[in-house]
Amino acid sequence: MRSHSEDNFKIRLVERAQLLIAVQKMLAHGIPEELIPIRLAHAFYVDIDELNAVLEIVRQAKERTPAQQRSFKAA
């Protein structure tokens, strides 16, 4: 028979690369950025500081992408 702690076992999601993959997949599936921490915390033990850093990186990448696209169109 399984113990209570085994039933509530969560995988750790603490590496930046793993978090980045998870965030990218969730965004690709249309999950809003503000819901990502909540959804991940339901399924995993998440390093929230690292997740916030990853979300900031993704946010900055989104902001740079339109500017780069405009410069290519102008050329």
N, CA, C and O atoms as a Maestro MAE file, in Angstrom:
{
 s_m_m2io_version
 :::
 2.0.0
}

f_m_ct {
 s_m_title
 :::
 protein
 m_atom[300] {
  # First column is atom index #
  i_m_mmod_type
  r_m_x_coord
  r_m_y_coord
  r_m_z_coord
  i_m_residue_number
  s_m_chain_name
  s_m_pdb_residue_name
  s_m_pdb_atom_name
  i_m_atomic_number
  :::
  1 25 0.833 -1.177 0.000 1 A "MET " " N  " 7
  2 3 0.000 0.000 0.000 1 A "MET " " CA " 6
  3 2 0.883 1.248 0.000 1 A "MET " " C  " 6
  4 15 1.905 1.299 0.684 1 A "MET " " O  " 8
  5 25 0.481 2.231 -0.764 2 A "ARG " " N  " 7
  6 3 1.262 3.455 -0.882 2 A "ARG " " CA " 6
  7 2 0.998 4.375 0.301 2 A "ARG " " C  " 6
  8 15 -0.104 4.417 0.850 2 A "ARG " " O  " 8
  9 25 2.024 5.099 0.673 3 A "SER " " N  " 7
  10 3 1.856 6.049 1.773 3 A "SER " " CA " 6
  11 2 1.320 7.374 1.238 3 A "SER " " C  " 6
  12 15 1.332 7.630 0.034 3 A "SER " " O  " 8
  13 25 0.860 8.194 2.149 4 A "HIS " " N  " 7
  14 3 0.303 9.496 1.781 4 A "HIS " " CA " 6
  15 2 1.352 10.367 1.091 4 A "HIS " " C  " 6
  16 15 1.028 11.094 0.152 4 A "HIS " " O  " 8
  17 25 2.597 10.300 1.544 5 A "SER " " N  " 7
  18 3 3.645 11.129 0.948 5 A "SER " " CA " 6
  19 2 3.948 10.708 -0.485 5 A "SER " " C  " 6
  20 15 4.303 11.552 -1.308 5 A "SER " " O  " 8
  21 25 3.817 9.425 -0.800 6 A "GLU " " N  " 7
  22 3 4.043 8.967 -2.169 6 A "GLU " " CA " 6
  23 2 2.950 9.458 -3.101 6 A "GLU " " C  " 6
  24 15 3.218 9.737 -4.270 6 A "GLU " " O  " 8
  25 25 1.738 9.567 -2.616 7 A "ASP " " N  " 7
  26 3 0.633 10.043 -3.438 7 A "ASP " " CA " 6
  27 2 0.775 11.525 -3.774 7 A "ASP " " C  " 6
  28 15 0.260 11.980 -4.796 7 A "ASP " " O  " 8
  29 25 1.454 12.266 -2.939 8 A "ASN " " N  " 7
  30 3 1.596 13.707 -3.137 8 A "ASN " " CA " 6
  31 2 2.976 14.094 -3.659 8 A "ASN " " C  " 6
  32 15 3.373 15.255 -3.564 8 A "ASN " " O  " 8
  33 25 3.702 13.133 -4.205 9 A "PHE " " N  " 7
  34 3 5.046 13.385 -4.698 9 A "PHE " " CA " 6
  35 2 4.999 14.277 -5.932 9 A "PHE " " C  " 6
  36 15 4.266 14.002 -6.882 9 A "PHE " " O  " 8
  37 25 5.790 15.351 -5.909 10 A "LYS " " N  " 7
  38 3 5.889 16.252 -7.052 10 A "LYS " " CA " 6
  39 2 7.327 16.268 -7.549 10 A "LYS " " C  " 6
  40 15 8.273 16.173 -6.767 10 A "LYS " " O  " 8
  41 25 7.469 16.388 -8.839 11 A "ILE " " N  " 7
  42 3 8.787 16.498 -9.448 11 A "ILE " " CA " 6
  43 2 9.280 17.932 -9.275 11 A "ILE " " C  " 6
  44 15 8.505 18.886 -9.347 11 A "ILE " " O  " 8
  45 25 10.590 18.063 -9.043 12 A "ARG " " N  " 7
  46 3 11.178 19.395 -8.896 12 A "ARG " " CA " 6
  47 2 11.402 20.008 -10.270 12 A "ARG " " C  " 6
  48 15 11.940 19.354 -11.164 12 A "ARG " " O  " 8
  49 25 11.001 21.234 -10.438 13 A "LEU " " N  " 7
  50 3 11.216 21.988 -11.669 13 A "LEU " " CA " 6
  51 2 11.995 23.236 -11.272 13 A "LEU " " C  " 6
  52 15 11.417 24.285 -10.989 13 A "LEU " " O  " 8
  53 25 13.317 23.099 -11.258 14 A "VAL " " N  " 7
  54 3 14.149 24.172 -10.707 14 A "VAL " " CA " 6
  55 2 15.256 24.638 -11.652 14 A "VAL " " C  " 6
  56 15 15.851 25.692 -11.427 14 A "VAL " " O  " 8
  57 25 15.538 23.880 -12.694 15 A "GLU " " N  " 7
  58 3 16.594 24.267 -13.630 15 A "GLU " " CA " 6
  59 2 16.058 25.267 -14.645 15 A "GLU " " C  " 6
  60 15 14.933 25.135 -15.128 15 A "GLU " " O  " 8
  61 25 16.867 26.258 -14.962 16 A "ARG " " N  " 7
  62 3 16.433 27.311 -15.884 16 A "ARG " " CA " 6
  63 2 16.032 26.743 -17.244 16 A "ARG " " C  " 6
  64 15 15.034 27.175 -17.821 16 A "ARG " " O  " 8
  65 25 16.787 25.795 -17.755 17 A "ALA " " N  " 7
  66 3 16.470 25.213 -19.068 17 A "ALA " " CA " 6
  67 2 15.124 24.494 -19.038 17 A "ALA " " C  " 6
  68 15 14.330 24.619 -19.971 17 A "ALA " " O  " 8
  69 25 14.867 23.744 -17.969 18 A "GLN " " N  " 7
  70 3 13.585 23.044 -17.838 18 A "GLN " " CA " 6
  71 2 12.434 24.036 -17.733 18 A "GLN " " C  " 6
  72 15 11.387 23.851 -18.354 18 A "GLN " " O  " 8
  73 25 12.630 25.073 -16.957 19 A "LEU " " N  " 7
  74 3 11.589 26.089 -16.796 19 A "LEU " " CA " 6
  75 2 11.316 26.809 -18.115 19 A "LEU " " C  " 6
  76 15 10.164 27.092 -18.442 19 A "LEU " " O  " 8
  77 25 12.364 27.101 -18.864 20 A "LEU " " N  " 7
  78 3 12.194 27.777 -20.145 20 A "LEU " " CA " 6
  79 2 11.381 26.919 -21.110 20 A "LEU " " C  " 6
  80 15 10.495 27.428 -21.797 20 A "LEU " " O  " 8
  81 25 11.673 25.635 -21.164 21 A "ILE " " N  " 7
  82 3 10.911 24.724 -22.027 21 A "ILE " " CA " 6
  83 2 9.453 24.684 -21.597 21 A "ILE " " C  " 6
  84 15 8.554 24.744 -22.435 21 A "ILE " " O  " 8
  85 25 9.218 24.584 -20.302 22 A "ALA " " N  " 7
  86 3 7.841 24.533 -19.794 22 A "ALA " " CA " 6
  87 2 7.087 25.818 -20.125 22 A "ALA " " C  " 6
  88 15 5.935 25.769 -20.555 22 A "ALA " " O  " 8
  89 25 7.727 26.959 -19.929 23 A "VAL " " N  " 7
  90 3 7.085 28.249 -20.209 23 A "VAL " " CA " 6
  91 2 6.781 28.372 -21.697 23 A "VAL " " C  " 6
  92 15 5.688 28.796 -22.069 23 A "VAL " " O  " 8
  93 25 7.726 28.009 -22.547 24 A "GLN " " N  " 7
  94 3 7.509 28.108 -23.993 24 A "GLN " " CA " 6
  95 2 6.359 27.211 -24.449 24 A "GLN " " C  " 6
  96 15 5.544 27.617 -25.277 24 A "GLN " " O  " 8
  97 25 6.294 26.003 -23.914 25 A "LYS " " N  " 7
  98 3 5.201 25.098 -24.283 25 A "LYS " " CA " 6
  99 2 3.855 25.644 -23.830 25 A "LYS " " C  " 6
  100 15 2.871 25.573 -24.567 25 A "LYS " " O  " 8
  101 25 3.811 26.186 -22.626 26 A "MET " " N  " 7
  102 3 2.549 26.714 -22.112 26 A "MET " " CA " 6
  103 2 2.099 27.933 -22.911 26 A "MET " " C  " 6
  104 15 0.913 28.078 -23.205 26 A "MET " " O  " 8
  105 25 3.030 28.803 -23.261 27 A "LEU " " N  " 7
  106 3 2.683 29.964 -24.079 27 A "LEU " " CA " 6
  107 2 2.213 29.526 -25.464 27 A "LEU " " C  " 6
  108 15 1.285 30.111 -26.021 27 A "LEU " " O  " 8
  109 25 2.853 28.501 -26.017 28 A "ALA " " N  " 7
  110 3 2.460 27.989 -27.334 28 A "ALA " " CA " 6
  111 2 1.053 27.406 -27.314 28 A "ALA " " C  " 6
  112 15 0.361 27.411 -28.333 28 A "ALA " " O  " 8
  113 25 0.631 26.906 -26.163 29 A "HIS " " N  " 7
  114 3 -0.720 26.355 -26.022 29 A "HIS " " CA " 6
  115 2 -1.740 27.418 -25.613 29 A "HIS " " C  " 6
  116 15 -2.894 27.098 -25.332 29 A "HIS " " O  " 8
  117 25 -1.316 28.676 -25.581 30 A "GLY " " N  " 7
  118 3 -2.242 29.768 -25.326 30 A "GLY " " CA " 6
  119 2 -2.521 30.071 -23.866 30 A "GLY " " C  " 6
  120 15 -3.474 30.787 -23.557 30 A "GLY " " O  " 8
  121 25 -1.716 29.545 -22.971 31 A "ILE " " N  " 7
  122 3 -1.907 29.836 -21.546 31 A "ILE " " CA " 6
  123 2 -1.335 31.228 -21.262 31 A "ILE " " C  " 6
  124 15 -0.180 31.493 -21.594 31 A "ILE " " O  " 8
  125 25 -2.114 32.108 -20.662 32 A "PRO " " N  " 7
  126 3 -1.626 33.463 -20.369 32 A "PRO " " CA " 6
  127 2 -0.430 33.440 -19.414 32 A "PRO " " C  " 6
  128 15 -0.344 32.595 -18.523 32 A "PRO " " O  " 8
  129 25 0.470 34.367 -19.619 33 A "GLU " " N  " 7
  130 3 1.698 34.428 -18.824 33 A "GLU " " CA " 6
  131 2 1.425 34.492 -17.323 33 A "GLU " " C  " 6
  132 15 2.158 33.899 -16.532 33 A "GLU " " O  " 8
  133 25 0.377 35.206 -16.931 34 A "GLU " " N  " 7
  134 3 0.101 35.351 -15.498 34 A "GLU " " CA " 6
  135 2 -0.405 34.057 -14.860 34 A "GLU " " C  " 6
  136 15 -0.368 33.931 -13.636 34 A "GLU " " O  " 8
  137 25 -0.876 33.096 -15.653 35 A "LEU " " N  " 7
  138 3 -1.347 31.819 -15.105 35 A "LEU " " CA " 6
  139 2 -0.263 30.746 -15.064 35 A "LEU " " C  " 6
  140 15 -0.446 29.709 -14.426 35 A "LEU " " O  " 8
  141 25 0.845 30.978 -15.728 36 A "ILE " " N  " 7
  142 3 1.902 29.969 -15.797 36 A "ILE " " CA " 6
  143 2 2.427 29.587 -14.413 36 A "ILE " " C  " 6
  144 15 2.515 28.392 -14.129 36 A "ILE " " O  " 8
  145 25 2.783 30.535 -13.530 37 A "PRO " " N  " 7
  146 3 3.272 30.123 -12.204 37 A "PRO " " CA " 6
  147 2 2.257 29.281 -11.431 37 A "PRO " " C  " 6
  148 15 2.630 28.328 -10.746 37 A "PRO " " O  " 8
  149 25 0.996 29.628 -11.540 38 A "ILE " " N  " 7
  150 3 -0.048 28.894 -10.812 38 A "ILE " " CA " 6
  151 2 -0.156 27.466 -11.328 38 A "ILE " " C  " 6
  152 15 -0.189 26.515 -10.548 38 A "ILE " " O  " 8
  153 25 -0.209 27.326 -12.639 39 A "ARG " " N  " 7
  154 3 -0.358 25.991 -13.232 39 A "ARG " " CA " 6
  155 2 0.856 25.117 -12.959 39 A "ARG " " C  " 6
  156 15 0.712 23.929 -12.669 39 A "ARG " " O  " 8
  157 25 2.047 25.691 -13.048 40 A "LEU " " N  " 7
  158 3 3.252 24.909 -12.773 40 A "LEU " " CA " 6
  159 2 3.322 24.493 -11.308 40 A "LEU " " C  " 6
  160 15 3.726 23.372 -10.998 40 A "LEU " " O  " 8
  161 25 2.930 25.390 -10.408 41 A "ALA " " N  " 7
  162 3 2.985 25.080 -8.977 41 A "ALA " " CA " 6
  163 2 2.001 23.983 -8.590 41 A "ALA " " C  " 6
  164 15 2.222 23.280 -7.604 41 A "ALA " " O  " 8
  165 25 0.928 23.825 -9.345 42 A "HIS " " N  " 7
  166 3 -0.010 22.736 -9.071 42 A "HIS " " CA " 6
  167 2 0.606 21.377 -9.366 42 A "HIS " " C  " 6
  168 15 0.290 20.389 -8.704 42 A "HIS " " O  " 8
  169 25 1.485 21.328 -10.359 43 A "ALA " " N  " 7
  170 3 2.026 20.046 -10.801 43 A "ALA " " CA " 6
  171 2 3.447 19.768 -10.312 43 A "ALA " " C  " 6
  172 15 3.845 18.607 -10.215 43 A "ALA " " O  " 8
  173 25 4.215 20.812 -10.005 44 A "PHE " " N  " 7
  174 3 5.628 20.650 -9.678 44 A "PHE " " CA " 6
  175 2 6.004 21.470 -8.450 44 A "PHE " " C  " 6
  176 15 5.303 22.404 -8.061 44 A "PHE " " O  " 8
  177 25 7.137 21.090 -7.851 45 A "TYR " " N  " 7
  178 3 7.801 21.983 -6.905 45 A "TYR " " CA " 6
  179 2 8.633 22.924 -7.763 45 A "TYR " " C  " 6
  180 15 9.571 22.482 -8.426 45 A "TYR " " O  " 8
  181 25 8.311 24.203 -7.765 46 A "VAL " " N  " 7
  182 3 8.915 25.168 -8.674 46 A "VAL " " CA " 6
  183 2 9.790 26.145 -7.899 46 A "VAL " " C  " 6
  184 15 9.411 26.626 -6.832 46 A "VAL " " O  " 8
  185 25 10.965 26.428 -8.449 47 A "ASP " " N  " 7
  186 3 11.807 27.497 -7.922 47 A "ASP " " CA " 6
  187 2 11.223 28.804 -8.463 47 A "ASP " " C  " 6
  188 15 11.467 29.169 -9.614 47 A "ASP " " O  " 8
  189 25 10.471 29.488 -7.647 48 A "ILE " " N  " 7
  190 3 9.729 30.675 -8.086 48 A "ILE " " CA " 6
  191 2 10.668 31.791 -8.540 48 A "ILE " " C  " 6
  192 15 10.376 32.479 -9.518 48 A "ILE " " O  " 8
  193 25 11.784 31.981 -7.849 49 A "ASP " " N  " 7
  194 3 12.734 33.016 -8.265 49 A "ASP " " CA " 6
  195 2 13.272 32.727 -9.664 49 A "ASP " " C  " 6
  196 15 13.383 33.626 -10.498 49 A "ASP " " O  " 8
  197 25 13.602 31.472 -9.906 50 A "GLU " " N  " 7
  198 3 14.109 31.080 -11.226 50 A "GLU " " CA " 6
  199 2 13.016 31.208 -12.284 50 A "GLU " " C  " 6
  200 15 13.287 31.633 -13.407 50 A "GLU " " O  " 8
  201 25 11.792 30.845 -11.934 51 A "LEU " " N  " 7
  202 3 10.669 30.982 -12.864 51 A "LEU " " CA " 6
  203 2 10.443 32.453 -13.213 51 A "LEU " " C  " 6
  204 15 10.209 32.780 -14.376 51 A "LEU " " O  " 8
  205 25 10.510 33.330 -12.234 52 A "ASN " " N  " 7
  206 3 10.359 34.762 -12.502 52 A "ASN " " CA " 6
  207 2 11.456 35.266 -13.434 52 A "ASN " " C  " 6
  208 15 11.196 36.095 -14.306 52 A "ASN " " O  " 8
  209 25 12.679 34.773 -13.255 53 A "ALA " " N  " 7
  210 3 13.780 35.162 -14.141 53 A "ALA " " CA " 6
  211 2 13.516 34.685 -15.568 53 A "ALA " " C  " 6
  212 15 13.761 35.421 -16.524 53 A "ALA " " O  " 8
  213 25 13.021 33.464 -15.713 54 A "VAL " " N  " 7
  214 3 12.710 32.918 -17.039 54 A "VAL " " CA " 6
  215 2 11.580 33.709 -17.687 54 A "VAL " " C  " 6
  216 15 11.653 34.036 -18.871 54 A "VAL " " O  " 8
  217 25 10.546 34.016 -16.929 55 A "LEU " " N  " 7
  218 3 9.433 34.795 -17.475 55 A "LEU " " CA " 6
  219 2 9.907 36.178 -17.929 55 A "LEU " " C  " 6
  220 15 9.428 36.693 -18.939 55 A "LEU " " O  " 8
  221 25 10.828 36.773 -17.202 56 A "GLU " " N  " 7
  222 3 11.373 38.077 -17.596 56 A "GLU " " CA " 6
  223 2 12.178 37.951 -18.889 56 A "GLU " " C  " 6
  224 15 12.091 38.822 -19.755 56 A "GLU " " O  " 8
  225 25 12.950 36.889 -19.027 57 A "ILE " " N  " 7
  226 3 13.713 36.659 -20.260 57 A "ILE " " CA " 6
  227 2 12.768 36.505 -21.445 57 A "ILE " " C  " 6
  228 15 13.000 37.084 -22.506 57 A "ILE " " O  " 8
  229 25 11.715 35.732 -21.270 58 A "VAL " " N  " 7
  230 3 10.734 35.518 -22.342 58 A "VAL " " CA " 6
  231 2 10.040 36.835 -22.682 58 A "VAL " " C  " 6
  232 15 9.829 37.142 -23.855 58 A "VAL " " O  " 8
  233 25 9.690 37.603 -21.668 59 A "ARG " " N  " 7
  234 3 9.028 38.895 -21.874 59 A "ARG " " CA " 6
  235 2 9.928 39.840 -22.681 59 A "ARG " " C  " 6
  236 15 9.463 40.506 -23.605 59 A "ARG " " O  " 8
  237 25 11.207 39.892 -22.329 60 A "GLN " " N  " 7
  238 3 12.145 40.755 -23.041 60 A "GLN " " CA " 6
  239 2 12.342 40.286 -24.478 60 A "GLN " " C  " 6
  240 15 12.469 41.107 -25.386 60 A "GLN " " O  " 8
  241 25 12.367 38.979 -24.689 61 A "ALA " " N  " 7
  242 3 12.516 38.439 -26.043 61 A "ALA " " CA " 6
  243 2 11.315 38.813 -26.907 61 A "ALA " " C  " 6
  244 15 11.471 39.119 -28.089 61 A "ALA " " O  " 8
  245 25 10.121 38.791 -26.323 62 A "LYS " " N  " 7
  246 3 8.913 39.182 -27.062 62 A "LYS " " CA " 6
  247 2 8.971 40.652 -27.450 62 A "LYS " " C  " 6
  248 15 8.560 41.024 -28.549 62 A "LYS " " O  " 8
  249 25 9.480 41.489 -26.553 63 A "GLU " " N  " 7
  250 3 9.557 42.926 -26.817 63 A "GLU " " CA " 6
  251 2 10.574 43.243 -27.906 63 A "GLU " " C  " 6
  252 15 10.369 44.169 -28.690 63 A "GLU " " O  " 8
  253 25 11.669 42.487 -27.964 64 A "ARG " " N  " 7
  254 3 12.700 42.727 -28.970 64 A "ARG " " CA " 6
  255 2 12.287 42.219 -30.339 64 A "ARG " " C  " 6
  256 15 12.663 42.813 -31.350 64 A "ARG " " O  " 8
  257 25 11.532 41.147 -30.400 65 A "THR " " N  " 7
  258 3 11.185 40.520 -31.672 65 A "THR " " CA " 6
  259 2 10.451 41.463 -32.622 65 A "THR " " C  " 6
  260 15 10.854 41.540 -33.783 65 A "THR " " O  " 8
  261 25 9.403 42.188 -32.218 66 A "PRO " " N  " 7
  262 3 8.738 43.095 -33.158 66 A "PRO " " CA " 6
  263 2 9.671 44.185 -33.685 66 A "PRO " " C  " 6
  264 15 9.568 44.562 -34.852 66 A "PRO " " O  " 8
  265 25 10.567 44.693 -32.863 67 A "ALA " " N  " 7
  266 3 11.504 45.723 -33.301 67 A "ALA " " CA " 6
  267 2 12.448 45.162 -34.357 67 A "ALA " " C  " 6
  268 15 12.763 45.853 -35.327 67 A "ALA " " O  " 8
  269 25 12.900 43.937 -34.191 68 A "GLN " " N  " 7
  270 3 13.776 43.313 -35.168 68 A "GLN " " CA " 6
  271 2 13.030 43.071 -36.472 68 A "GLN " " C  " 6
  272 15 13.597 43.257 -37.548 68 A "GLN " " O  " 8
  273 25 11.781 42.663 -36.394 69 A "GLN " " N  " 7
  274 3 11.002 42.405 -37.597 69 A "GLN " " CA " 6
  275 2 10.806 43.693 -38.383 69 A "GLN " " C  " 6
  276 15 10.880 43.676 -39.612 69 A "GLN " " O  " 8
  277 25 10.560 44.808 -37.706 70 A "ARG " " N  " 7
  278 3 10.387 46.089 -38.385 70 A "ARG " " CA " 6
  279 2 11.661 46.491 -39.117 70 A "ARG " " C  " 6
  280 15 11.592 47.005 -40.234 70 A "ARG " " O  " 8
  281 25 12.831 46.263 -38.502 71 A "SER " " N  " 7
  282 3 14.083 46.659 -39.143 71 A "SER " " CA " 6
  283 2 14.342 45.819 -40.390 71 A "SER " " C  " 6
  284 15 14.916 46.325 -41.356 71 A "SER " " O  " 8
  285 25 13.934 44.551 -40.394 72 A "PHE " " N  " 7
  286 3 14.106 43.719 -41.579 72 A "PHE " " CA " 6
  287 2 13.179 44.177 -42.703 72 A "PHE " " C  " 6
  288 15 13.567 44.140 -43.870 72 A "PHE " " O  " 8
  289 25 11.978 44.601 -42.375 73 A "LYS " " N  " 7
  290 3 11.028 45.057 -43.384 73 A "LYS " " CA " 6
  291 2 11.497 46.360 -44.026 73 A "LYS " " C  " 6
  292 15 11.273 46.583 -45.216 73 A "LYS " " O  " 8
  293 25 12.141 47.213 -43.245 74 A "ALA " " N  " 7
  294 3 12.574 48.505 -43.758 74 A "ALA " " CA " 6
  295 2 13.777 48.357 -44.689 74 A "ALA " " C  " 6
  296 15 14.002 49.211 -45.547 74 A "ALA " " O  " 8
  297 25 14.537 47.301 -44.530 75 A "ALA " " N  " 7
  298 3 15.767 47.129 -45.318 75 A "ALA " " CA " 6
  299 2 15.509 46.700 -46.726 75 A "ALA " " C  " 6
  300 15 16.450 46.519 -47.499 75 A "ALA " " O  " 8
  :::
 }
 m_bond[299] {
  # First column is bond index #
  i_m_from
  i_m_to
  i_m_order
  :::
  1 1 2 1
  2 2 3 1
  3 3 4 2
  4 3 5 1
  5 5 6 1
  6 6 7 1
  7 7 8 2
  8 7 9 1
  9 9 10 1
  10 10 11 1
  11 11 12 2
  12 11 13 1
  13 13 14 1
  14 14 15 1
  15 15 16 2
  16 15 17 1
  17 17 18 1
  18 18 19 1
  19 19 20 2
  20 19 21 1
  21 21 22 1
  22 22 23 1
  23 23 24 2
  24 23 25 1
  25 25 26 1
  26 26 27 1
  27 27 28 2
  28 27 29 1
  29 29 30 1
  30 30 31 1
  31 31 32 2
  32 31 33 1
  33 33 34 1
  34 34 35 1
  35 35 36 2
  36 35 37 1
  37 37 38 1
  38 38 39 1
  39 39 40 2
  40 39 41 1
  41 41 42 1
  42 42 43 1
  43 43 44 2
  44 43 45 1
  45 45 46 1
  46 46 47 1
  47 47 48 2
  48 47 49 1
  49 49 50 1
  50 50 51 1
  51 51 52 2
  52 51 53 1
  53 53 54 1
  54 54 55 1
  55 55 56 2
  56 55 57 1
  57 57 58 1
  58 58 59 1
  59 59 60 2
  60 59 61 1
  61 61 62 1
  62 62 63 1
  63 63 64 2
  64 63 65 1
  65 65 66 1
  66 66 67 1
  67 67 68 2
  68 67 69 1
  69 69 70 1
  70 70 71 1
  71 71 72 2
  72 71 73 1
  73 73 74 1
  74 74 75 1
  75 75 76 2
  76 75 77 1
  77 77 78 1
  78 78 79 1
  79 79 80 2
  80 79 81 1
  81 81 82 1
  82 82 83 1
  83 83 84 2
  84 83 85 1
  85 85 86 1
  86 86 87 1
  87 87 88 2
  88 87 89 1
  89 89 90 1
  90 90 91 1
  91 91 92 2
  92 91 93 1
  93 93 94 1
  94 94 95 1
  95 95 96 2
  96 95 97 1
  97 97 98 1
  98 98 99 1
  99 99 100 2
  100 99 101 1
  101 101 102 1
  102 102 103 1
  103 103 104 2
  104 103 105 1
  105 105 106 1
  106 106 107 1
  107 107 108 2
  108 107 109 1
  109 109 110 1
  110 110 111 1
  111 111 112 2
  112 111 113 1
  113 113 114 1
  114 114 115 1
  115 115 116 2
  116 115 117 1
  117 117 118 1
  118 118 119 1
  119 119 120 2
  120 119 121 1
  121 121 122 1
  122 122 123 1
  123 123 124 2
  124 123 125 1
  125 125 126 1
  126 126 127 1
  127 127 128 2
  128 127 129 1
  129 129 130 1
  130 130 131 1
  131 131 132 2
  132 131 133 1
  133 133 134 1
  134 134 135 1
  135 135 136 2
  136 135 137 1
  137 137 138 1
  138 138 139 1
  139 139 140 2
  140 139 141 1
  141 141 142 1
  142 142 143 1
  143 143 144 2
  144 143 145 1
  145 145 146 1
  146 146 147 1
  147 147 148 2
  148 147 149 1
  149 149 150 1
  150 150 151 1
  151 151 152 2
  152 151 153 1
  153 153 154 1
  154 154 155 1
  155 155 156 2
  156 155 157 1
  157 157 158 1
  158 158 159 1
  159 159 160 2
  160 159 161 1
  161 161 162 1
  162 162 163 1
  163 163 164 2
  164 163 165 1
  165 165 166 1
  166 166 167 1
  167 167 168 2
  168 167 169 1
  169 169 170 1
  170 170 171 1
  171 171 172 2
  172 171 173 1
  173 173 174 1
  174 174 175 1
  175 175 176 2
  176 175 177 1
  177 177 178 1
  178 178 179 1
  179 179 180 2
  180 179 181 1
  181 181 182 1
  182 182 183 1
  183 183 184 2
  184 183 185 1
  185 185 186 1
  186 186 187 1
  187 187 188 2
  188 187 189 1
  189 189 190 1
  190 190 191 1
  191 191 192 2
  192 191 193 1
  193 193 194 1
  194 194 195 1
  195 195 196 2
  196 195 197 1
  197 197 198 1
  198 198 199 1
  199 199 200 2
  200 199 201 1
  201 201 202 1
  202 202 203 1
  203 203 204 2
  204 203 205 1
  205 205 206 1
  206 206 207 1
  207 207 208 2
  208 207 209 1
  209 209 210 1
  210 210 211 1
  211 211 212 2
  212 211 213 1
  213 213 214 1
  214 214 215 1
  215 215 216 2
  216 215 217 1
  217 217 218 1
  218 218 219 1
  219 219 220 2
  220 219 221 1
  221 221 222 1
  222 222 223 1
  223 223 224 2
  224 223 225 1
  225 225 226 1
  226 226 227 1
  227 227 228 2
  228 227 229 1
  229 229 230 1
  230 230 231 1
  231 231 232 2
  232 231 233 1
  233 233 234 1
  234 234 235 1
  235 235 236 2
  236 235 237 1
  237 237 238 1
  238 238 239 1
  239 239 240 2
  240 239 241 1
  241 241 242 1
  242 242 243 1
  243 243 244 2
  244 243 245 1
  245 245 246 1
  246 246 247 1
  247 247 248 2
  248 247 249 1
  249 249 250 1
  250 250 251 1
  251 251 252 2
  252 251 253 1
  253 253 254 1
  254 254 255 1
  255 255 256 2
  256 255 257 1
  257 257 258 1
  258 258 259 1
  259 259 260 2
  260 259 261 1
  261 261 262 1
  262 262 263 1
  263 263 264 2
  264 263 265 1
  265 265 266 1
  266 266 267 1
  267 267 268 2
  268 267 269 1
  269 269 270 1
  270 270 271 1
  271 271 272 2
  272 271 273 1
  273 273 274 1
  274 274 275 1
  275 275 276 2
  276 275 277 1
  277 277 278 1
  278 278 279 1
  279 279 280 2
  280 279 281 1
  281 281 282 1
  282 282 283 1
  283 283 284 2
  284 283 285 1
  285 285 286 1
  286 286 287 1
  287 287 288 2
  288 287 289 1
  289 289 290 1
  290 290 291 1
  291 291 292 2
  292 291 293 1
  293 293 294 1
  294 294 295 1
  295 295 296 2
  296 295 297 1
  297 297 298 1
  298 298 299 1
  299 299 300 2
  :::
 }
}
